[in-house]
Amino acid sequence: MVRHLKMHERIHREKRRYTCDICDKSFTKQQNLKIHQRIHSGERPFTCSECNKSFTQQSNLRTHLYVHSVEYPHCCGVCNKKFSRVFVLKQHQRVHSTQHPYKCDTCNKTFTRLSTLKRHQRIHSGERPYECRVCNKTFSHKFVLKQHQHIHSADPPYTCNVCSKSFRQRSTLKGHQRIHSGEHPYTCNVCNKTFTQKSNLKSHQRTHSGERLHTCDACNKSFTHQRNLNSHLRTHSGDRPYRCDTCNKTFSYKFVLKEHVWIHSGDCPYTCEVCNKTFRQRNSLKRHHHLHNGESP
């Protein structure tokens, strides 16, 4: 124990002579700098012989090998998920409790894991240590870089085994597969509406809370979803990215283009359930409904 303490104390005494020329992080040993630089280069020289997953450090590969060789004796008493190590089980159990021991000094947001806090803090620092070797775009999180790199690949790597549709992200594939299985694992605790993806549940919950996180810098109007803000910004920029192939008329919103195209096709997809009259636009149908309800449009 004393030997380990002395080795640790050298970290504070020794000069950090080796500096990364990309992010300026410094190290006491050249070997540590080489390992760190793999974050920027994407080099992963240590490969698992079982599943071909690769790693930047040999120690990470050794840890990964437990997946193939070790039993999972540690079971969560709440959800029965199993783990190979006690400390991983303890970290997991915080998901079920209110214990969030790691707090951000900037915004006071709390986290169950130190690694998650460190990733979060890059939002405030602007640090983007992960760089794409193809286009030099940088990212704050490694998993976002991995997802981005699929853009440069001609073939999306994740394929649905039911309909053969391909996706660039594994999470998108998982969400898609629930369309076939009918699974809706995420439930709103207010209205019990269910969703295939957690992100959709979070977006939906803002309709109950009234939370509007996305604000327009031009007029301060706020929105519950980023996509709604993006659409709104076109009212200021005049951007009309959606073009009709028939008459070249342009539109700010995709749904307006869709309704416009029906003018050329003659389609009237909106039908009144009372009198079966059809309309090209949803708003026209809504106004028509007022006639049956005796309301003023």
MOFEN-V542665 format. One record per residue. N is the residue number from 0. RES is the residue in one letter. SS is DSSP state (~ for helix, > for strand, _ for the rest). D_CENTER is the distance of its C-alpha to the mean C-alpha in Angstrom with 1 decimal. Layout:
BEGIN
n	res	ss	d_center
N	RES	SS	D_CENTER
N	RES	SS	D_CENTER
END
This chain:
BEGIN
n	res	ss	d_center
0	M	_	42.3
1	V	~	44.4
2	R	~	43.6
3	H	~	39.9
4	L	~	40.3
5	K	~	42.3
6	M	~	39.8
7	H	~	37.0
8	E	~	39.3
9	R	~	39.6
10	I	~	36.0
11	H	~	37.3
12	R	~	40.6
13	E	_	39.7
14	K	_	38.8
15	R	_	35.5
16	R	_	37.1
17	Y	>	34.3
18	T	>	31.8
19	C	_	28.7
20	D	_	29.5
21	I	_	25.9
22	C	_	24.6
23	D	_	28.0
24	K	_	27.2
25	S	>	30.5
26	F	>	31.8
27	T	_	35.2
28	K	_	35.3
29	Q	~	34.8
30	Q	~	33.2
31	N	~	30.4
32	L	~	29.8
33	K	~	29.7
34	I	~	27.1
35	H	~	25.0
36	Q	~	25.3
37	R	~	23.6
38	I	~	20.3
39	H	~	21.1
40	S	~	23.0
41	G	_	20.6
42	E	_	23.8
43	R	_	23.5
44	P	_	27.2
45	F	>	27.2
46	T	>	26.5
47	C	_	26.7
48	S	_	29.7
49	E	_	28.4
50	C	_	25.0
51	N	_	24.9
52	K	_	21.8
53	S	>	22.5
54	F	>	22.3
55	T	_	23.4
56	Q	_	25.8
57	Q	~	28.4
58	S	~	27.8
59	N	~	24.2
60	L	~	25.7
61	R	~	28.3
62	T	~	25.8
63	H	~	23.9
64	L	_	27.2
65	Y	~	27.4
66	V	~	25.0
67	H	~	27.8
68	S	~	30.9
69	V	_	30.5
70	E	_	30.7
71	Y	_	28.4
72	P	_	31.1
73	H	>	29.1
74	C	>	28.0
75	C	_	26.1
76	G	_	28.6
77	V	_	26.2
78	C	_	24.0
79	N	_	26.0
80	K	_	23.2
81	K	>	25.1
82	F	>	24.7
83	S	_	26.9
84	R	_	27.3
85	V	~	28.3
86	F	~	26.2
87	V	~	23.0
88	L	~	24.3
89	K	~	25.0
90	Q	~	21.5
91	H	~	20.2
92	Q	~	22.9
93	R	_	21.5
94	V	_	18.7
95	H	_	21.7
96	S	_	23.7
97	T	_	23.4
98	Q	_	23.7
99	H	_	21.4
100	P	_	23.7
101	Y	>	21.6
102	K	>	21.6
103	C	_	20.4
104	D	_	23.7
105	T	_	22.3
106	C	_	20.7
107	N	_	21.8
108	K	_	18.4
109	T	>	19.0
110	F	>	17.3
111	T	_	18.5
112	R	_	18.2
113	L	~	19.5
114	S	~	16.9
115	T	~	14.1
116	L	~	16.4
117	K	~	17.0
118	R	~	13.4
119	H	~	13.3
120	Q	~	16.6
121	R	~	15.6
122	I	~	14.3
123	H	~	18.0
124	S	~	19.6
125	G	_	17.9
126	E	_	18.0
127	R	_	16.2
128	P	_	17.9
129	Y	>	16.2
130	E	>	17.8
131	C	_	17.8
132	R	_	21.3
133	V	_	21.6
134	C	_	20.8
135	N	_	20.6
136	K	_	17.3
137	T	>	16.0
138	F	>	12.8
139	S	_	12.5
140	H	_	10.6
141	K	~	12.0
142	F	~	9.2
143	V	~	7.8
144	L	~	11.5
145	K	~	11.9
146	Q	~	9.6
147	H	~	11.5
148	Q	~	14.7
149	H	~	14.7
150	I	~	15.5
151	H	~	18.8
152	S	_	19.6
153	A	_	21.6
154	D	_	20.6
155	P	_	17.1
156	P	_	17.4
157	Y	>	16.2
158	T	>	18.9
159	C	_	19.6
160	N	_	22.9
161	V	_	24.1
162	C	_	23.8
163	S	_	23.0
164	K	_	20.1
165	S	>	17.9
166	F	>	14.2
167	R	_	12.6
168	Q	_	9.7
169	R	~	11.0
170	S	~	8.5
171	T	~	9.5
172	L	~	13.0
173	K	~	13.0
174	G	~	12.2
175	H	~	14.9
176	Q	~	17.4
177	R	~	17.6
178	I	~	19.3
179	H	~	22.0
180	S	~	22.3
181	G	_	22.2
182	E	_	20.1
183	H	_	18.5
184	P	_	17.6
185	Y	>	16.1
186	T	>	19.1
187	C	_	19.6
188	N	_	22.2
189	V	_	24.0
190	C	_	24.7
191	N	_	23.7
192	K	_	21.7
193	T	>	19.5
194	F	>	16.1
195	T	_	14.7
196	Q	_	11.0
197	K	~	10.2
198	S	~	8.1
199	N	~	11.4
200	L	~	13.5
201	K	~	12.2
202	S	~	12.8
203	H	~	16.1
204	Q	~	17.2
205	R	~	17.5
206	T	~	20.3
207	H	~	22.3
208	S	~	21.6
209	G	_	22.2
210	E	_	19.5
211	R	_	18.8
212	L	_	16.4
213	H	>	16.6
214	T	>	20.1
215	C	_	22.0
216	D	_	23.8
217	A	_	26.7
218	C	_	27.7
219	N	_	25.7
220	K	_	24.7
221	S	>	21.6
222	F	>	19.0
223	T	_	16.8
224	H	_	14.1
225	Q	~	13.0
226	R	~	14.2
227	N	~	17.5
228	L	~	17.9
229	N	~	17.4
230	S	~	20.1
231	H	~	22.3
232	L	~	22.4
233	R	~	24.3
234	T	~	27.2
235	H	~	27.7
236	S	~	27.1
237	G	_	29.0
238	D	_	26.4
239	R	_	27.1
240	P	_	24.9
241	Y	>	25.9
242	R	>	29.4
243	C	_	31.8
244	D	_	33.1
245	T	_	36.5
246	C	_	37.5
247	N	_	35.0
248	K	_	34.3
249	T	>	30.9
250	F	>	28.6
251	S	_	25.9
252	Y	_	24.1
253	K	~	23.4
254	F	~	24.9
255	V	~	28.0
256	L	~	28.4
257	K	~	28.1
258	E	~	30.9
259	H	~	32.9
260	V	~	33.0
261	W	~	34.8
262	I	~	37.7
263	H	~	38.3
264	S	~	37.8
265	G	_	39.7
266	D	_	37.1
267	C	_	37.0
268	P	_	34.2
269	Y	>	34.5
270	T	>	37.4
271	C	_	39.2
272	E	_	39.6
273	V	_	43.0
274	C	_	44.9
275	N	_	42.7
276	K	_	42.7
277	T	>	39.8
278	F	>	37.8
279	R	_	35.5
280	Q	_	33.4
281	R	~	31.8
282	N	~	33.3
283	S	~	36.7
284	L	~	36.4
285	K	~	35.5
286	R	~	38.5
287	H	~	40.7
288	H	~	39.8
289	H	~	41.5
290	L	~	44.8
291	H	~	44.7
292	N	~	43.6
293	G	_	46.3
294	E	_	43.9
295	S	_	44.2
296	P	_	41.4
END
